[in-house]
Amino acid sequence: MTRLPPLRALHHFHQAALHSSFSVAAESLHVTHSAVSHQIRQLESWMGKPLFVRTNGRVKLTSHGERLLLSCQKAFSELSTTCASIRTGMRHHLNVSCAPSFLSQWLIPRISTFYQRYPDIEIHFQGQLELSQLRSEHVDVLILSYEQPPEGDIDATLIGDDYLGPLCAPLFAPRFRSVQDLAALPLLHADTRLHAWAEWSKSAEVRGNFWSGKHFDNLTLGIQAAKNGLGVIVAPRLLVRKELEEGSLIAPLGFVRVDRATWMMTKESRRNDGEITLFRDWLREAAQQ
């Protein structure tokens, strides 16, 4: 015995159960009354349980029939939605993958404007920063800081060039007036961006030993540590706009452009998908504000 009965029998049952009538079901399906009866009997035989009570030419669902109707309604509704989305190219949901620091520092504070504009599109966030996930379509959109985006089967949209700079709490302002002061200040590091200090010092043409100091699992924690006066951390300007505006962080040395940029990537074959196009347009607009 297979795990599922014939789909035709389920479809006939669904219509008969909705209308509480084999005759009305036959009309909606453009088949005969006997065809519906035959499919229902076949389904009941497969189940080993009666699904309808037949009295005086009328039919009424049994408790088993009611359970099956609920299941059919969910299944056929989901099938209808999925088939429609495939035909129109709109999935009405997006799997977006990005670094946790980008998600918490930049995307989450702004994503409400996307939801307000497109309330029917649901976004699922993931932290798998792998192109293989994009190519296999386990991820629809990948947002990544990269030197050069891959070519060929990947479409990449520039969100913005990356600018790095040392950041600290305002309480460090009297002690942090020039590059030379860094030697006497506690440095902070994010294990997800171990080479951030080296990348900044190269672009800023600054020499020094920037490997000592406290380490944190990710950049978000490092930024929080800097805000709370534990030391100085290097971070992208893109991720700390709010902190700079509100004054919880300062950038005494400013920012320098580095040899990387933030890109939104998707499969080339899907670049014109409806929800991906809407998200891309919104992302570029939000980045420019």
N, C-alpha and C positions, 0 to 999 in steps of 0.2 A: 504494500500500500504506500503510495506517495504521500508526502507531507502536506500537499495542497490538493484540494479537489479541482476539477476542471474550471477554468476561469469563466467560461460561458455560463456554467451552472450558477456560479457566484453572482454574475452580472444579472441573470434572470431573477435569482432570489432577491437581490438588492432592490430591483424595481418592484417586485411583488410585495416585498416587506414595506417599502416606502408608501405604497398606495393601498396596502391591505386589500389588494384585489389582483387576481391573475388576469382578469380581462383588461383592466387598465394597463397593467404591465405589458400585456401582449400588444396593445395599441402603441405604447411608447417605444417598444422594441421593434415594431413592424413585423411581428410574427403572429402565429395563431395561438389561441388559448391552450390547445393541446400541447404545443411546443413548450410553453412555459410550464405546464403541469409536468411534462416529461422531465424537464431539467430539474425541477424542484424534487421530484421523486428520486432522480439520480443522485442529487445532493444529499437527500435524507438517507438514502441507502449507503452512501459513502460515509456519512457521519455516524450512522447507526442510531440516530435519534430523530424524532419528529421535530420539524421546525415550524409547522403550522398546525393549528387545530381547525378542521373543516366542519362547519355546521350550517345546514340549511343554505348551501350555496355561497356562504361567506367564509373568509379565512381570517385567522387571528394568530399572531406569533406566540409560540411557546416561550418559556424562559430561555431555552437554548437558542431559539430564533432571535430573541431580543439581543442576546450577547453577540451573535453573529452579525446582526444588523449594525451594531455599534462599530464592530471591527471593520466591516465592509465600508461604512461611511468614512472612517479614517483613512483606510487604504486607497479607496477610489478618489478621495479628495486629494491625497498626496500625489497619486499618479497623475491626476488632472493638472495639478500645479506644476509638477516636474515636466510633463510633456509640453505644456504651454510655454514654460521658460526655455526649453530646448528649442522650440519652434521660433520663438521671438528673440532668442539670444540673451534674455534677461533671467538671471538666476535668483535675483532678489536677495542674494546674500554674497558676502565676500569673505574669503579667508586671507587676512592681511598679516604678513610676517615682518617683524622689525625687531631691532635691539630693544631690550627692556628699558634702557635709558631714554631712547627716542620715544618709546611708547608712553612712559610715565612723565617725562619732562616736556614733551612737545605735542604728541598726538592726542592723548587723553584730555588735556585741557582745552583742545579745540574741536574735538570730534562732535560735540553737541550741535555745532552749526551744520554739520553734514546731516545728522539725524533730523534736524528741523527742516532741512531742505528736501530730504529724501526719506521720509518716515517708513517707506515700505522696504528699504534695503537694510538688511541686518549684517553687521560686521562681527566676525570672529577673529580675535587676535591670537597670534602664535609667536613663539620665540625661536623658531627653527630657521636660522639664517643660511640656508643651503639652496643653491641653484637647482639641485636635483629635485627638491620639493616643488619648485616652480615648474620644472619641466614635466613632472608627473601629475601636475594639477592638484596636488594635495594642498598647495598654496596658490591663490589667485594673483596676489600682489606681494612683491618683496621690496621693502624699503631698506636701502643699504648704503653705508658710506664706503666708497670704492674709488680706487685710482682711475681705472678705466672700465666701463661696463663691458660685459661680454658681447660679442657680435654674433651674427647668424640668427639663431632661433629665439633670441631674447630681445625684446623691445625695451629701451631704457629712456626715461624722461628725466631731465635734470631738474632737481628740486632746488638746489643751491650749492654754491661752492662752500667748502669748509674753511672756517677761520678758527684758529685755536688761540688761547691765551690763559695765563695764570690767573686764578680767581681766589679770593679770600673774603672773609667777613670784614666789615668796616673797622672793627677794633684793631686790625692789623695796619690800618692806613698810616699811622705815625712811624711804623717800622719798615714800611715797604714803599720806598720812593724811587728805587732804581733797580736794575738787574743785579747789581752787586749785593743788594740786601737779601737776595734769595739764599745765599750761603748760610745766613744766620736764622732762617725761618724753617719751621717744620713743613716738610713736603708730604703730600698725600698722593696715593696711586690707586687706580682702579685696575683690578686684575684682568678685566675685559679689554683694557686699553693700556697694556703694559709699556708700550713705546710712545705714549702721548708726550711725555716730557722731552724725549729725544726728537720726536717729530717737530715739536714746537721750537726747540733750541736750534735745530738745523735751519728751519725757515726763518727764524728771528736772528740767525747768525750770532747766537749766544753760546759761549763756552762755559762748561762747568760740569760738576758731578751731580746729576739729578736722580740718582738711583736709590738714595736712602729715604727713610720715612715710613709712615704707616700705610698699610695696604687694606683695601676693601674689595669685596667680591665683585661689585659692579660700579659703574659710573654714578648711578643715582645715589648710592650710599656715599660715594666720595663727595658728591656735591652737597649732600646733607651735612656731612662732616665739616666741610669748608664753611657752610653757612653758620654752623654752631661753634666756629672758632678753633677747630682742631688743627688747621693748617692751610696750606695753599695747594690747589689742584689745578691741573690743566684740563680744560673742557672746551667743546665747540660753542661758539657764540650762539648758534641756532638753538641750543638746548637750555640756555640760561637767560633768555630775553626777559622773562618775567622777574627773575631774581635781580637782574640788573636794574630793571625799571622800578621795582619796589625798594631797592637799596639794601637788600639782604646780602648781596654779593657785590664786590667791586672788582674791576679789572685794571689795576694800576699801570700795567704795561700795554694795555690795549690788546688787539688781536692781530695775528698775521695769517695770511692765506697759506694753506698747505696743499700738497700735491694729491688732493682727493676731493671728492664731492659727494653729496647725498643724491641718490638716484631712486626713482620708482621703476621697478622692473616687472615685466609680465611677459608671457609667451607672445612671440610675434604673431602667431596665428590667432591670438585672442585680444590683440591690442584694441580692436574696435567693438568688443563686447560692450553692451549697453552700460552695465553697472561699473565696469572698469573705466570706461570713458568718463562717466560722471564723477567717479572717485578721483581720477587723474586731474580733471579740471578743478575740482574743489581743492585738491592738495596743492596745486600750483598757486591758486588764488590765496590760500591760507599762508603759504610760505612767503608771498610777496607783501603781505600786510605787516 
